[in-house]
Amino acid sequence: MPDLLNTIDISQYLSGSATPEQARELAQNLVRESARVGFFYVKGWEKLVPKDLVAEVFDYNKRFFDLPLEIKNSLAYTSSKANRGYLSFGREQASLSTQVTLNGGEVITKEPEKDQKETMEIGNDIDPDYPEHWPKEEDLPGFRSTMNRFHLACHELHLEIMSLLAISLDLDRDYFVPSISGRSHCLRLLHYPPTNRKEGQTRIGSHTDFGTVTLLWQDETGGLEVVGPDGQWCSVEPKPDTFVINIGDILSRWSNDKLKSTIHRAILPDPSKDDPVTGKTRTRRSVAYFCNPDPTATIACIPGLEGPNGPKYKPILSGDYYAQALEAEIGV
């Protein structure tokens, strides 16, 4: 399914030149893709997130993970309530558990392997209760200021995406703002090191994301796959001048499942890209911005989306939902 994911151009909307009719058409396209697959490409985002800033963040992705392990471990992640700091290789398990039926009919849960990556989790740098785990300035000059600029720029982009969703759902364009204005998002730098191939291996197993939407920039290595409407895996190839948006579990819940939180994974790249000397896979790097409501926001069915049988889910505080999900993945 090479054309499973469509591309949405938001440049006219971000520039302020879109008419109300054009804005509504764009919003309807966004919701249609969110309901159909839950993933789509976005272009025309540079007004809020400059290309050179994205390039700078990817440069720091390499420089951070090239730091000595001793320095990285000093920044280690300590709490799912904070969701900040360094996660060493193999520490996280995002993969969904697999139900296996034995010959005798017994059903057991098979836990997959730990994910083949290391990450750095960065919050909004303004939370008095949960400070960031920044490297020392002398260890990585400019890292903190660059990540803070990128974090803020992506937050502004998230606000615009959510305003489009509100427009298409016949809500006031600022409907979501009181619940998402606190910048309670997670910027994640991801590094998938070279590895020897073995059968069935993935870099990050099948999973869904937790929040409202995820903004994902990926390098040219590739490997991202999503489950299509027919249940088959489809490759999400890197495309120049685009990033990928996918719907998260909280937004799916908020919309009474009108918007789709889709299972996805990262597999090993094509063998033709392997290092001819070592035989190992190519390094993969990506930058994900996981957008979340404020921890105190109540997630209850959006008006008008109740359906004939009413809301499927009970209201829940966003912070409680998010901490429970992270604890299940990381164990702290």
N, C-alpha and C positions, 0 to 999 in steps of 0.2 A: 504494500500500500504506500507507494512513494509520495502520494499527494494527500495523505491523511490530514496533515496540519496545514491550515491556511495562514496567511500573513495579513495582519491588520496594520494599517498606516495611521498613526495618531498625530502626524505632524501638523495638519491643518487645525485640529482641535487644540493642540498645545499652543499654537501661535495665536489663538483667539480669532482666527479668520473664518472659522466654520459657522455657517448659519445654524439656527436652531434645528432645522430639518436635517442638515448634514450631521450635526451632533447626535441627533436621535438615530439616524441610520447607522452611524458608527457604533453607537451604544448597542443597538439591536444586533449588529454583527458580532460584537464582543460577547454578548450574552448567548447568542446562538452557538458560537464556538465553545463557550464555557459549558453549555448544556450538552453539546454533541460529543466532544472529546475531552474537554477540560484542559486542553493544551493548545497553544497557538503561538506563532511567531509575531513579534511586534517590530515595526520599523518607524522611523520618524520621532525617536525619543530624545534626540541629542540636545534639544532646547533646555531640558532639565538635567540631563546627565551627559556632559560633554564626552566625546570620544577619547580625548586625551586623558581625561580622568579615569576612564575605564582601563586604558592602557597602563596608566600608572599603578592602578590597583593590581593588575595582573603581574606587573614587574615586582611589586611587593609580595605577591603570592609566592613567587619563586624565592625571593630574598629571605622571607620569613622562614619558609620550610627548609632552607639551606643553613639556617642557624644551627649551632651545636645542640644536640639533644638535651644537654644539661640546661641550656637556657630555655628551651621550649618547655621542658618538664617543670621548670620553676613557675610557669604560667598556667599550670594545669587546671582544667575544669574541675569544680568541686561540688556544684549543686545544680539540680534541675530547675530550682526556683530562680536561680540567677541566669543560667545558660550563658556562661561566659568562660573564655579561656581555651587552652590547648587540649585537644583530644588526640592522644597518641594513636599510632597505627594499630588498627584492630580493636580499639576499645569500644566503639559503638557498634550496635547491631540494629540497623534500621529495617532489616529484612523481616517480612511477614512470616509467621510460623506456618508450617505446612502440616496438614492433616494426612496421616498415612494409615491405610487400612491393612492390617496384617492378615495372613492366611486364615487365622481363626476367627476373623471378623472384628478383632479388637482394633479400636481407633486410638492412635497415639499422636502426640504432637512432636514433630521433628523440628528442632531448632537449627536454623542454617548457620553457616560459618559467619564469623565476625566480618564486618566490612573491610575491604582492602584499601584503606585510605587514612589520612591524618587531616585534621581540620583545626581551624582557629575560629572561635565564636566571639563576635563583637557586638555589644549592645550600644545604647545611645549615649553613653559617657556622661549622663546627667542624673543617674539613679543613685541617691545617697545610701540606699540600703545594699546595693549590689555593685561595687566598683568594678571597673574593667580590669583585665589582666594584661596590661600593656607591657611590651618589652621596654627596657631602658632605652632612652634616646640615643645613648652612645652605641648601643647594640644594633639599632636599626633607625637611623635618623629619618625623621619625616613620616614614619609609619603611622603614628597616632593622628597627626593632622590630616593626612590623606584619607584614612579610613573614616574619620569624622565627617569630612566633606562629602565623601561618597554616601555615607549613611544618611545624611540629611537630604542629599539630592534624590536618593531613591525613595525616601519618605514622601517628598513632594510628588514624585511620579506615582506612588501608591495612592495618594489622595486623588489624583486625576483619574486613575483607573477606577477607583471606587465611586467617583462621581458619575462616570459613564454607566457603571452598573446600576446606580440609583436612577438615572434618567430612563434607562430601558425598562426598569421595573415600575415606572410611573410613580416614583418617589421624588421628593425634593432632592436636587443634586447634592445637597449637603446632609442628606439623611444619615450617612454613616459617620460624619465628622466627629460628633460628640463621643463616639466609641473608639476612634482610631487616631485621635490627635496627639496622644502622648508619646508617639514614636517608640512603641514597645516592640521593636522589630529586632531581628537577629541577622547580622551580616556574617556570612560564613565563607571563609576561604577554604578551598578543598584542593588537596594534592593526592593524586593516585600514583604512587611510585611505580617504576618498572617492576615487573614480576615475571616469573616463569609460568608458562601456561600449564593448566591441568584441566581435565574434563569437568564441565559444569561450573567452572569458576566465574564469579562476577566481581565487579569492583564495589558495587553497593547493590544489595538484593532488592527484591520487589517490595515496594512500600508506597504509602501516600504521605503527603505533607500535612502539617497540622493546622496552619493558620488560615488567613483569608486568601492571599495569592502569594506565589513565589516568583520573583524576578530572577532569571538565570542567564548569566553570560557564560559561554563555554569556549574553550580553545578549539583548535582545528582537529584535535585528535579524534573526537567523536566517541560514541559508545552509549549515549543516552537512548533508551527505548521506552515506549509507552504502550499500554494495552489499548487497542482500538475497539470500536463498537462491536466488531465481530469476534472479540476475544483473543486476537492474534497480536503478537508483538510487532511494533512498527518503529523503525529507526527515526530519531529526531536529529538529522544531520545539521552540523553547524552551518549557518548561512551568513554571509558578510552583511554587516550593518544591521543585524537583528539581535534581539535577545528572545528568550522563551518565557512565556507566562503559563503557569498552571494553577488551577484552583486547589485550595487546601480544604481540609476536613471541616474547619470551623465555618467557612463560608458555605460549604455544602450543607452543613447542619442549619446554619442561619437561613438558608433559602429553602429549607424543607426538601433538600435533595434536588431542587430544580437545576442547580449548578453542580457540575460533576467533579469530584475529587478522584483523580485517575491514578491507578497503580502504574508505577514506573520503576526503572532500574538503570544502572550503568554497567554495561558488559565490557569485556576486553575488546580493544580495537581490532581492526582487520589485521590478520597475520602479516600482510604485505608491509605493514608499518613497523614491524618488529626490528630491533637492533640487529644488524647482520653479524656483529661480532659476538655479543653476549647471548643473542637469541631471546632476550627479554622483551616484554611489551613496551610500547612507547609511554612516556609519562603523560598523564592527563591532568589538566588544571581547570577549575571552574570557580565562579564566584556567584554565590546564591544569596539573595536578600529575601528572607522569610518574613512576610508581613503579618502582623498580628494585631488584634484589637487590644485596647488597654486592659490590664489585668482585672480591673474592677468592672469592666463592661459585661452586661448580662446578654448572653447569646440566646435569643428567643426568636421564634419564627417571624420573618419579615411580613408585615401586613399585606394581605392579598395573595400570599403563597401557601395558605393553610391547606388548600385542597379539600375535596369532599369529605375526607375522614379526619380533618383537623391536623394539627402539628404532630410530626412523628417523634419529636424529642422534647424532653423537659428542659426548661431554661437552666443554664449553667453559667457560672462566672468564667470568663475567658482564662484568667490566670490559673484557676483550678484545673480546667481542661488541659491546658498546655503543660503544666507541671506533671500531671499524671502521665501524659503521653511521653514526655521526655524521660521520666523516671523508668518507664518500661523499656526504653531503648538503651539507656546508659547506666541505670542502676544506682544513681545517687540523687 
